[in-house]
Amino acid sequence: MSIPAVEDSWGRIDAWLLRHAPVSHALLRPPASTSDIRAAERALGVRFHSDLVASLSCHDGVELQPGAPVLTHYGPLSCVADIVKNTSFLRGISADVPDDHALDEDGEDDGDDGDDDELATYWHHDWLLITLGIGWQSSDGLFLSCHPGRNWGRLGRYFDEDTPSFTGWVSLRHALADLADALERGRPFDGRTPLAYEGALLWEAEATAVPDPVSPLALAAESAEPEPEPLVPVGGSNGAYLAMVRHRIPPPPPPNQPDVVFAEHLTPAELLRRLGAIPDTVSPRTRARARKSADSTWAAYRPMVRAGSADGWAYATQERGAAQFTRSEVLRRVSADTRAVALTRRGPEVQVTVAEDGVPGPEDVRHVLSPREGGGDLWPGSTAAYARFLAELEGEFGITYRPDDDTDAELTSALLLPALEDVDRAAGQYVGIVRNFDLAALIERTPPARLRTAVAAQLGRLAAGTRFDVYDEVSDALARTARGETVDLTPDSGLDLRIRTLTAEAWAARQRVSGQRAWCDDNDPVTQSDFSAWALRVEAARALREFVHAGAPAAAATILSRRMSAHWRTELAADLEG
């Protein structure tokens, strides 16, 4: 297949822009003169590849203004003057960075691969930065190799905090031909689809998700909780037991300083319920068994807590999983119609939080940030502060609690389905631009009822694209939003539990693909695509919660930023008219 000449591709690009995106076409610069190109070659000491000379002879880059045509995330094409300026700048930086290899005239080094040799440098002398990247800065963009040899005229991607690499385009001629095809046929170019909107060229990603992602929670349900290890009797019938035999002295264990929350006048069972205990996982467990179970496939990375009683207060200790007792959402649930006190630590910080029938203000939080203490304590953090706060709990609230006292006790315990984060009711209201779309102007000029209807329709499309709408609770909620009816999103409602379950799926999938447990390996059935699918459903759920709790204007930013179709602007215009 023959590749059109650079001039032919530019003719097609010009024609499409002139017809569909005249604003962008008007920002193409006139041709560069031959004398300017030759002067640039002399200034840089490099002979420009013929493709670059031909392209500059069609357009000397673009005017750097809003609406300028860009090569997706590679940015706008640079003019001759900017090529000289930015290439000289990168050469200056590279002078202070030693190359990994010395290049010969053919781009080869003792028989090694020429591509690797040329890329083994921060910035090669014979590279020209011909575009400006995402921020229209010289920190990233496309470079063209003018080094004699196998890579002569090849395009590469430069990013100042990553290793440079060659793209799939063997020449600028190939890239411009692909660009012309993408514009004329509306097909992706480097993973993004070209669109014309209000006279300007835009690029949008057409995203898809795995329709039926592997469920970490379903895999957990197929696994059994680890059984406690039996004690091995020693000797005759004297009752002595041996749990483990060691051949060398192990390092001392860290001090037992769990996160713990107390709730006045509650039973341990009620405290577990408020924390989000999963009924099927409720069981008596020692601390060792709780931690072992929480580290297994069966737990699917969900938090594990144990609950007991102390001096008229129920208490729960967190044994594993993402921290819960510092979260305002959790303290609100625990302290409803009562008082709650949480003692938590993160590294060197130890904190006491007091809540009464709601979330405390800053004056109700006491914390100590302490460095590692002396006396041979190798555990980072403040052991003395933790002990001091325990004493204060006894003096102020009458709570006597010693973490080591319940280590071997079989306390009622469970995995949690964590409470959802609070909806920021104001965050989306201050978002003006979403994906180069003036959302603030749309909200200002659109009557509230029409805006609500259009945003609800966009929410439905987001849910369909992410397959968030496959659940009965969700489809019912979406139908209600479309009709302008109330949606029940109260804690522990069916929809709330569904969204919490999806959030747990996404969290577990994330941990599995990142290999956070020894039982995760290269053959793990949960893939990055599965995690992405769950994460997209969680984002759609966040959009629904924002719509219900904060209204259409606040939710619009999340909804539009997460739409998976490249043609969402056209669909939004139809929704507003309808």
Secondary structure, 3 states (H helix, E strand, C coil): CCCCCHHHHHHHHHHHHHHHCHHHHCCECCCCCHHHHHHHHHHHCCCCCHHHHHHHHHCCCECCCCCCCCCHHHCCECCHHHHHHHHHHHHHHHCCCCCCCCCCCCCCCCCCCHHHHHHCCCCCCCEEECECCCCCCCCEEEEEECCCCCCCCCEEEEECCCCCEECCCCCHHHHHHHHHHHHHHCCCECCEEEEEECCEEEEECCCCCCCCCCCHHHHHHCCCCCCCCCCEECCCCCCCEECCCCCCCCCCCCCCCCEEEEEECCCHHHHHHHHCECHHHCEEECHHHHHHHHCCHHHCCCCEEEEEEECCEEEEEEEECCCCCCCHHHHHHHCCCCEEEEEEEECCEEEEEEEECCCCCHHHEEEEECCCCCCCCCCCCCHHHHHHHHHHHHHHHCCCCCHHHHCCCCEEEEEECCCCCCCCCCHHHHCCEECCEEHHHHHHHCCHHHHHHHHHHHHHHHHHHHCHHHCHHHHHHHHHHHHCCCCCCCCCCHHHHHHHHHHHHHHHHHHHHCCCCCCCCCCCCCCHHHHHHHHHHHHHHHHHHHHHHHCHHHHHHHHHHHCCCCCHHHHHHHHHHC
